Amino acid sequence: MTNDPKSSNEATLRVENADLRHLLTQAGIDAAHFLAKASLDASESEAARRVQRLLLEELHHRVKNMLATVIAITSRSLRSAETLEQGRVAVESRLIALGRAHDVLLRAQSGGAKLTDVIHSAIEAFAAPGGQRFIVQEISLDVGSGAVLPLTMSLNELCTNASKYGALSNDKGHVEIALAADDTTLRLIWTETGGPPTQAPSRLSFGSRLISELAAQLHAEVRLKYEPEGLVYELDVPMSALQNPDDC
């Protein structure tokens, strides 16, 4: 019995194409869009080169966007810091949060993530052993890949502020994260209790401005309330923006 080299090559290419689709999905890239753009067909010998070129273009685009984000975080963190050490800590915290957001996306199977996974990942570094500092309401809701970064960075800012001035700055305070969703809106409420008394700052900090800018990326309404018991952060996100923020 003789093997048909052409049939064998086509079978191998089909397997490679299936693996490629899986890798694209794992990377948060729309596999169907990519492969259609490449006119990918198992019988075409030029398919691999076309897909490689498209992947390099996409990687170049994403790296440029990431570098722009890192530059903005670094420059604005250092500009608003009172000391070099304060600036170093702020930059480090925000870049770590950026990395955690991408870790969540990498673990997700469909380019998005579970909302509660995003929340737990964002607060993990600030949670005490035993999990007594945070109470997170569980909710079954998927969020699109474009919403993971602004949500993670917002929660990181809240955690950092709470560690410096709020409920996480002592051994008694805790944070409750309440979630409610209907067909049109997600409401996330961050409530601090048990920390030192809070009052509205005399000037708007970079962290506060960043929280507002991140909410704007989600086309969301955000409110910061400096209650005597602790800070309350309310975020109302349109469900459409939560799934596809860039399409709104």
C-alpha positions in Angstrom: 0.0 0.0 0.0 1.4 3.4 -1.0 0.8 6.7 0.8 -0.4 9.7 -1.2 2.0 12.6 -0.4 -0.6 15.2 -1.4 -3.3 13.7 0.9 -0.8 13.4 3.7 0.3 17.0 3.4 -3.3 18.3 3.3 -4.1 16.2 6.4 -1.1 17.7 8.2 -2.1 21.2 7.2 -5.7 20.7 8.4 -4.3 19.7 11.8 -2.0 22.7 11.9 -4.9 25.0 10.9 -7.0 23.6 13.7 -4.1 24.1 16.2 -3.7 27.7 14.8 -7.4 28.4 15.4 -7.0 27.3 19.0 -3.9 29.4 19.6 -5.5 32.5 18.1 -8.5 32.0 20.4 -6.2 31.5 23.4 -4.5 34.8 22.5 -7.8 36.7 22.5 -7.7 37.1 18.7 -10.8 36.6 16.6 -9.8 33.4 14.8 -12.6 33.4 12.3 -11.8 37.0 11.3 -8.1 36.3 11.0 -8.4 33.2 9.0 -11.0 34.7 6.7 -8.8 37.7 6.2 -6.0 35.4 5.2 -8.3 33.4 2.9 -7.0 30.3 4.7 -7.7 27.1 3.0 -6.2 23.7 3.9 -5.2 23.1 0.4 -3.4 26.4 -0.1 0.4 26.2 0.2 0.7 30.0 0.8 -1.6 30.0 3.8 1.1 29.7 6.4 3.0 32.6 5.1 -0.1 34.8 4.9 -1.2 34.0 8.5 2.4 34.5 9.7 2.4 38.0 8.1 -1.0 38.8 9.7 0.1 37.6 13.1 3.2 39.7 12.9 1.1 42.8 12.0 -1.3 42.1 14.9 1.6 41.5 17.3 3.3 44.8 16.2 0.0 46.7 16.7 -0.5 45.2 20.2 3.0 45.8 21.3 2.8 49.4 20.2 -0.5 49.8 22.2 1.1 48.1 25.2 4.2 50.3 25.1 2.0 53.4 24.8 0.0 52.3 27.9 3.2 51.6 29.9 4.7 55.0 28.9 1.5 56.8 30.0 1.3 54.9 33.3 5.0 55.5 34.1 5.2 59.2 33.1 1.9 60.2 34.9 2.7 58.1 38.0 6.1 59.7 38.3 4.8 63.2 37.6 2.2 63.0 40.4 4.5 61.4 43.0 6.0 63.4 45.8 9.2 61.3 46.0 11.1 59.0 43.7 10.3 56.0 45.9 6.6 56.8 45.9 6.8 57.0 42.1 8.6 53.7 41.9 6.0 52.0 44.0 3.1 53.5 42.0 4.6 52.5 38.7 5.3 49.0 39.9 1.8 48.5 41.3 0.1 49.6 38.1 2.3 47.6 35.8 1.8 44.5 37.9 -2.0 45.1 37.6 -1.6 45.4 33.9 0.2 42.1 33.8 -2.5 40.5 35.9 -5.2 41.7 33.5 -3.3 40.0 30.6 -2.9 36.8 32.7 -6.7 36.7 33.1 -7.2 37.0 29.3 -4.6 34.3 28.6 -6.4 31.9 30.9 -9.8 32.7 29.3 -10.9 30.3 26.6 -12.9 32.7 24.3 -11.0 36.1 24.4 -13.0 37.3 27.4 -13.3 36.2 31.1 -15.6 35.7 34.0 -16.3 38.9 35.9 -15.6 37.3 39.3 -12.3 35.9 37.9 -11.3 39.4 36.9 -12.2 40.8 40.3 -10.4 38.1 42.3 -7.3 38.4 40.2 -7.2 42.2 40.7 -7.6 42.0 44.5 -5.5 38.9 45.1 -2.3 40.7 46.0 -4.1 42.8 48.6 -6.1 40.0 50.2 -5.0 38.7 53.6 -4.5 35.0 54.3 -7.9 33.5 55.0 -9.7 35.9 52.7 -11.3 38.0 55.4 -10.4 41.5 54.0 -12.7 41.2 50.9 -16.3 40.0 50.5 -17.1 39.6 46.8 -20.6 38.9 45.6 -20.5 36.0 43.1 -22.2 36.6 39.8 -22.2 34.6 36.6 -21.3 37.1 33.9 -18.8 37.0 31.0 -17.0 40.2 30.1 -15.3 40.9 26.8 -11.5 41.1 26.5 -11.6 44.9 26.0 -13.3 45.3 29.4 -10.8 43.3 31.4 -8.0 45.9 31.5 -10.1 48.9 32.6 -11.8 46.8 35.3 -8.6 45.4 36.6 -6.8 48.7 36.7 -9.7 50.4 38.4 -9.8 47.8 41.1 -6.1 48.1 41.5 -6.3 51.8 42.1 -9.1 51.2 44.7 -7.0 48.6 46.5 -3.9 50.8 46.5 -5.8 53.7 47.9 -7.4 51.5 50.5 -4.0 50.2 51.6 -2.6 53.7 52.0 -5.6 55.6 53.5 -8.6 53.4 53.8 -10.0 50.1 55.0 -6.9 48.0 54.1 -4.6 50.3 56.0 -5.3 48.7 59.4 -6.1 45.2 60.7 -9.8 45.7 61.1 -11.1 47.1 57.9 -12.6 45.2 55.0 -14.1 45.8 51.6 -17.3 44.5 50.2 -17.8 44.3 46.4 -21.5 44.1 45.5 -22.6 43.2 41.9 -26.0 43.5 40.3 -26.8 43.0 36.6 -29.9 43.3 34.4 -30.3 43.2 30.6 -28.8 46.7 30.2 -26.5 47.5 33.1 -23.9 46.1 35.5 -23.6 47.9 38.8 -20.4 47.3 40.8 -20.3 48.9 44.3 -17.1 48.9 46.3 -17.7 49.7 50.0 -15.0 50.2 52.6 -15.7 49.8 56.4 -13.6 49.6 59.5 -10.9 51.9 58.3 -10.0 55.4 59.4 -12.5 58.2 58.7 -12.4 59.5 55.1 -12.9 62.9 53.6 -12.8 64.2 50.1 -9.3 65.2 49.0 -8.5 68.9 48.5 -7.2 68.2 45.0 -7.9 65.5 42.4 -5.1 62.9 42.4 -3.8 61.0 39.5 -5.4 57.9 40.9 -8.8 59.6 40.9 -8.4 60.9 37.4 -7.2 57.4 36.2 -10.4 55.8 37.7 -12.5 58.3 35.8 -10.6 57.7 32.5 -10.9 53.9 32.9 -14.6 54.3 33.5 -14.8 56.4 30.3 -13.3 53.5 28.4 -16.3 51.4 29.4 -18.7 54.2 28.6 -19.6 53.9 32.3 -20.8 56.3 35.1 -18.6 56.4 38.1 -19.2 57.9 41.5 -16.8 58.3 44.5 -18.4 58.9 47.9 -16.3 59.8 50.9 -18.6 58.5 53.6 -17.6 58.7 57.3 -17.4 54.9 57.5 -15.2 54.6 54.4 -14.9 55.2 50.6 -17.8 54.0 48.4 -17.1 53.6 44.7 -20.1 53.0 42.4 -19.7 52.0 38.7 -22.6 51.6 36.3 -21.5 49.9 33.0 -23.7 49.5 30.0 -23.9 45.7 29.3 -23.1 46.4 25.6 -19.9 48.2 26.6 -19.0 45.4 29.0 -19.1 42.9 26.2 -17.6 45.1 23.4 -16.4 48.5 24.7 -14.8 49.4 21.4 -18.1 49.0 19.5 -20.1 51.6 21.6 
